[in-house]
């Protein structure tokens, strides 16, 4: 959109992002990849996640997230889903 000549104000409306965020990335040629902490809290739950996925291969991610919350997991659902894509379990 930037290459097509959209102004920052138009980008903020179209992307539903704050003006400062758009300005921050406006001059970058490509977006940086999200960086996870070296020892993310989700890694402490991998053993449980793996065993649940082996027990129930069709386990819904929302169900797994609720179970993890009961076990003390404090991060968001989105963090869990992104972490499972990022890490190999």
MDTraj code that builds the backbone (N, CA, C; nanometers):
import mdtraj as md
import numpy as np

residues = "UNK UNK UNK UNK UNK UNK UNK UNK UNK UNK UNK UNK UNK UNK UNK UNK UNK UNK UNK UNK UNK UNK UNK UNK UNK UNK UNK UNK UNK UNK UNK UNK UNK UNK UNK UNK UNK UNK UNK UNK UNK UNK UNK UNK UNK UNK UNK UNK UNK UNK UNK UNK UNK UNK UNK UNK UNK UNK UNK UNK UNK UNK UNK UNK UNK UNK UNK UNK UNK UNK UNK UNK UNK UNK UNK UNK UNK UNK UNK UNK UNK UNK UNK UNK UNK UNK UNK UNK UNK".split()
xyz = np.array([
    [0.0826, -0.1189, 0.0000],
    [0.0000, 0.0000, 0.0000],
    [0.0873, 0.1258, 0.0000],
    [0.1978, 0.1165, 0.0705],
    [0.2897, 0.2304, 0.0750],
    [0.3445, 0.2587, -0.0649],
    [0.3818, 0.1519, -0.1355],
    [0.4359, 0.1677, -0.2702],
    [0.3326, 0.2230, -0.3676],
    [0.2058, 0.2008, -0.3360],
    [0.0984, 0.2527, -0.4204],
    [0.0683, 0.3991, -0.3913],
    [0.1388, 0.4570, -0.2935],
    [0.1243, 0.5987, -0.2653],
    [0.0260, 0.6341, -0.1562],
    [-0.0196, 0.5353, -0.0795],
    [-0.1112, 0.5658, 0.0301],
    [-0.0392, 0.6490, 0.1357],
    [-0.1061, 0.7479, 0.1875],
    [-0.0517, 0.8300, 0.2956],
    [-0.0658, 0.7550, 0.4278],
    [0.0077, 0.8004, 0.5276],
    [0.0033, 0.7354, 0.6596],
    [-0.1391, 0.7340, 0.7136],
    [-0.2109, 0.8440, 0.6978],
    [-0.3488, 0.8507, 0.7485],
    [-0.4374, 0.7461, 0.6811],
    [-0.4215, 0.7275, 0.5510],
    [-0.4999, 0.6268, 0.4789],
    [-0.4605, 0.4865, 0.5241],
    [-0.3313, 0.4651, 0.5458],
    [-0.2859, 0.3344, 0.5933],
    [-0.3441, 0.3031, 0.7302],
    [-0.3480, 0.4015, 0.8188],
    [-0.4019, 0.3770, 0.9530],
    [-0.5481, 0.3360, 0.9464],
    [-0.6229, 0.3990, 0.8576],
    [-0.7658, 0.3629, 0.8430],
    [-0.7814, 0.2235, 0.7835],
    [-0.7059, 0.1955, 0.6776],
    [-0.7202, 0.0665, 0.6093],
    [-0.6694, -0.0507, 0.6911],
    [-0.5637, -0.0288, 0.7685],
    [-0.5049, -0.1374, 0.8472],
    [-0.5587, -0.1430, 0.9893],
    [-0.6377, -0.0424, 1.0251],
    [-0.6916, -0.0327, 1.1606],
    [-0.5783, -0.0359, 1.2643],
    [-0.4773, 0.0454, 1.2382],
    [-0.3604, 0.0543, 1.3267],
    [-0.3426, 0.1984, 1.3713],
    [-0.2743, 0.2167, 1.4823],
    [-0.2442, 0.3499, 1.5329],
    [-0.1425, 0.4181, 1.4413],
    [-0.1554, 0.5498, 1.4298],
    [-0.0678, 0.6277, 1.3434],
    [0.0801, 0.6085, 1.3767],
    [0.1134, 0.6031, 1.5052],
    [0.2531, 0.5859, 1.5460],
    [0.3079, 0.4504, 1.5011],
    [0.2236, 0.3482, 1.5045],
    [0.2663, 0.2148, 1.4608],
    [0.2951, 0.2150, 1.3115],
    [0.2071, 0.2778, 1.2352],
    [0.2281, 0.2848, 1.0907],
    [0.3549, 0.3635, 1.0600],
    [0.3755, 0.4761, 1.1290],
    [0.4960, 0.5572, 1.1069],
    [0.6223, 0.4770, 1.1401],
    [0.6125, 0.3954, 1.2425],
    [0.7268, 0.3148, 1.2855],
    [0.7735, 0.2203, 1.1743],
    [0.6783, 0.1629, 1.1020],
    [0.7120, 0.0660, 0.9981],
    [0.7161, 0.1252, 0.8569],
    [0.6807, 0.2513, 0.8435],
    [0.6662, 0.3128, 0.7121],
    [0.7942, 0.3060, 0.6290],
    [0.9093, 0.3268, 0.6922],
    [1.0352, 0.3298, 0.6181],
    [1.1028, 0.1934, 0.6052],
    [1.0510, 0.0919, 0.6726],
    [1.1097, -0.0423, 0.6636],
    [1.0726, -0.1074, 0.5310],
    [1.1674, -0.1781, 0.4735],
    [1.1396, -0.2479, 0.3482],
    [1.0566, -0.3740, 0.3732],
    [1.0772, -0.4372, 0.4879],
    [0.9970, -0.5546, 0.5237],
    [0.9726, -0.5528, 0.6735],
    [0.8632, -0.6155, 0.7141],
    [0.8286, -0.6183, 0.8554],
    [0.9177, -0.7163, 0.9297],
    [0.9547, -0.6788, 1.0492],
    [1.0359, -0.7693, 1.1297],
    [0.9483, -0.8799, 1.1856],
    [1.0082, -0.9946, 1.2049],
    [0.9371, -1.1102, 1.2586],
    [0.9270, -1.0965, 1.4090],
    [0.8163, -1.1426, 1.4639],
    [0.7971, -1.1362, 1.6075],
    [0.9020, -1.2229, 1.6762],
    [0.9605, -1.1703, 1.7819],
    [1.0657, -1.2411, 1.8534],
    [1.0084, -1.2954, 1.9847],
    [1.0285, -1.4232, 2.0058],
    [0.9836, -1.4857, 2.1286],
    [1.0981, -1.4890, 2.2289],
    [1.0619, -1.4824, 2.3549],
    [1.1627, -1.4939, 2.4593],
    [1.2328, -1.6282, 2.4461],
    [1.3581, -1.6325, 2.4863],
    [1.4349, -1.7556, 2.4695],
    [1.3692, -1.8731, 2.5416],
    [1.3224, -1.8508, 2.6609],
    [1.2549, -1.9564, 2.7368],
    [1.1134, -1.9075, 2.7666],
    [1.0281, -1.9146, 2.6682],
    [0.8916, -1.8672, 2.6800],
    [0.8156, -1.9541, 2.7793],
    [0.7192, -1.8957, 2.8470],
    [0.6428, -1.9670, 2.9495],
    [0.5731, -2.0911, 2.8929],
    [0.5377, -2.0866, 2.7649],
    [0.4692, -2.2011, 2.7042],
    [0.5569, -2.3263, 2.7040],
    [0.6874, -2.3080, 2.6987],
    [0.7768, -2.4235, 2.6943],
    [0.7652, -2.5092, 2.8198],
    [0.7231, -2.4499, 2.9296],
    [0.7052, -2.5266, 3.0529],
    [0.5848, -2.6206, 3.0441],
    [0.4982, -2.5979, 2.9486],
    [0.3776, -2.6783, 2.9335],
    [0.3866, -2.7770, 2.8170],
    [0.4984, -2.7819, 2.7489],
    [0.5114, -2.8673, 2.6305],
    [0.4859, -3.0149, 2.6596],
    [0.5339, -3.0633, 2.7698],
    [0.5161, -3.2053, 2.8027],
    [0.3666, -3.2375, 2.8130],
    [0.2926, -3.1511, 2.8809],
    [0.1485, -3.1703, 2.8946],
    [0.0793, -3.1580, 2.7585],
    [0.1163, -3.0572, 2.6806],
    [0.0557, -3.0359, 2.5487],
    [0.0769, -3.1582, 2.4605],
    [0.1987, -3.2080, 2.4598],
    [0.2301, -3.3247, 2.3768],
    [0.1478, -3.4461, 2.4186],
    [0.1382, -3.4694, 2.5492],
    [0.0620, -3.5854, 2.5955],
    [-0.0864, -3.5712, 2.5623],
    [-0.1420, -3.4506, 2.5753],
    [-0.2831, -3.4287, 2.5426],
    [-0.3089, -3.4482, 2.3933],
    [-0.2146, -3.4035, 2.3094],
    [-0.2309, -3.4180, 2.1654],
    [-0.2194, -3.5643, 2.1238],
    [-0.1389, -3.6419, 2.1968],
    [-0.1287, -3.7845, 2.1684],
    [-0.2549, -3.8572, 2.2141],
    [-0.3102, -3.8186, 2.3289],
    [-0.4327, -3.8801, 2.3807],
    [-0.5527, -3.8496, 2.2925],
    [-0.5591, -3.7258, 2.2446],
    [-0.6744, -3.6795, 2.1692],
    [-0.6269, -3.5996, 2.0469],
    [-0.5994, -3.6672, 1.9363],
    [-0.5453, -3.6003, 1.8177],
    [-0.6344, -3.4890, 1.7610],
    [-0.7650, -3.4965, 1.7824],
    [-0.8569, -3.3945, 1.7315],
    [-0.8890, -3.2880, 1.8359],
    [-0.8037, -3.2750, 1.9347],
    [-0.8235, -3.1788, 2.0433],
    [-0.8282, -3.0370, 1.9886],
    [-0.9311, -2.9636, 2.0263],
    [-0.9436, -2.8245, 1.9833],
    [-0.8461, -2.7380, 2.0620],
    [-0.7912, -2.6391, 1.9967],
    [-0.6953, -2.5509, 2.0619],
    [-0.7594, -2.4737, 2.1765],
    [-0.8860, -2.4371, 2.1610],
    [-0.9540, -2.3655, 2.2696],
    [-0.9672, -2.4527, 2.3941],
    [-0.9931, -2.5813, 2.3731],
    [-1.0022, -2.6747, 2.4859],
    [-0.8668, -2.6871, 2.5543],
    [-0.7620, -2.7011, 2.4753],
    [-0.6269, -2.7111, 2.5305],
    [-0.5912, -2.5852, 2.6081],
    [-0.6256, -2.4698, 2.5534],
    [-0.5958, -2.3427, 2.6194],
    [-0.6663, -2.3334, 2.7550],
    [-0.7936, -2.3754, 2.7596],
    [-0.8681, -2.3727, 2.8861],
    [-0.8045, -2.4664, 2.9881],
    [-0.7603, -2.5837, 2.9433],
    [-0.6933, -2.6784, 3.0331],
    [-0.5629, -2.6195, 3.0862],
    [-0.4880, -2.5565, 2.9985],
    [-0.3613, -2.4952, 3.0401],
    [-0.3850, -2.3818, 3.1393],
    [-0.4905, -2.3039, 3.1180],
    [-0.5242, -2.1960, 3.2119],
    [-0.5501, -2.2531, 3.3510],
    [-0.6168, -2.3689, 3.3564],
    [-0.6430, -2.4325, 3.4853],
    [-0.5139, -2.4824, 3.5499],
    [-0.4127, -2.5085, 3.4679],
    [-0.2838, -2.5565, 3.5173],
    [-0.1864, -2.4423, 3.5463],
    [-0.2340, -2.3174, 3.5312],
    [-0.1502, -2.2035, 3.5662],
    [-0.0930, -2.1247, 3.4498],
    [-0.1273, -2.1610, 3.3278],
    [-0.0807, -2.0864, 3.2111],
    [-0.1489, -1.9504, 3.2108],
    [-0.0717, -1.8431, 3.1982],
    [-0.1281, -1.7092, 3.2111],
    [-0.1311, -1.6298, 3.0808],
    [-0.0693, -1.6806, 2.9767],
    [-0.0651, -1.6049, 2.8515],
    [-0.1959, -1.6192, 2.7739],
    [-0.2091, -1.5381, 2.6714],
    [-0.3308, -1.5331, 2.5908],
    [-0.3423, -1.6525, 2.4961],
    [-0.4631, -1.6740, 2.4472],
    [-0.4902, -1.7793, 2.3496],
    [-0.4040, -1.7604, 2.2250],
    [-0.3953, -1.6366, 2.1784],
    [-0.3160, -1.6072, 2.0582],
    [-0.1686, -1.6417, 2.0790],
    [-0.1169, -1.6152, 2.1970],
    [0.0218, -1.6489, 2.2273],
    [0.0429, -1.7991, 2.2172],
    [-0.0526, -1.8757, 2.2676],
    [-0.0452, -2.0214, 2.2586],
    [-0.0463, -2.0670, 2.1130],
    [-0.1397, -2.0152, 2.0347],
    [-0.1493, -2.0599, 1.8951],
    [-0.0250, -2.0217, 1.8153],
    [0.0288, -1.9018, 1.8377],
    [0.1501, -1.8606, 1.7671],
    [0.2702, -1.9430, 1.8112],
    [0.2787, -1.9722, 1.9391],
    [0.3908, -2.0494, 1.9911],
    [0.3899, -2.1907, 1.9359],
    [0.2725, -2.2494, 1.9224],
    [0.2639, -2.3853, 1.8682],
    [0.3045, -2.3887, 1.7216],
    [0.2851, -2.2800, 1.6501],
    [0.3324, -2.2724, 1.5122],
    [0.4837, -2.2526, 1.5062],
    [0.5355, -2.1809, 1.6034],
    [0.6767, -2.1438, 1.6054],
    [0.7653, -2.2585, 1.6548],
    [0.7227, -2.3230, 1.7631],
    [0.8022, -2.4296, 1.8234],
    [0.7611, -2.5649, 1.7680],
    [0.8538, -2.6563, 1.7630],
    [0.8224, -2.7940, 1.7222],
    [0.7989, -2.8770, 1.8475],
    [0.6809, -2.9326, 1.8571],
    [0.6496, -3.0167, 1.9742],
    [0.6507, -3.1606, 1.9295],
])
top = md.Topology()
chain = top.add_chain()
for i, resn in enumerate(residues, 1):
    res = top.add_residue(resn, chain, resSeq=i)
    for name in ("N", "CA", "C"):
        top.add_atom(name, md.element.get_by_symbol(name[0]), res)
traj = md.Trajectory(xyz[None], top)
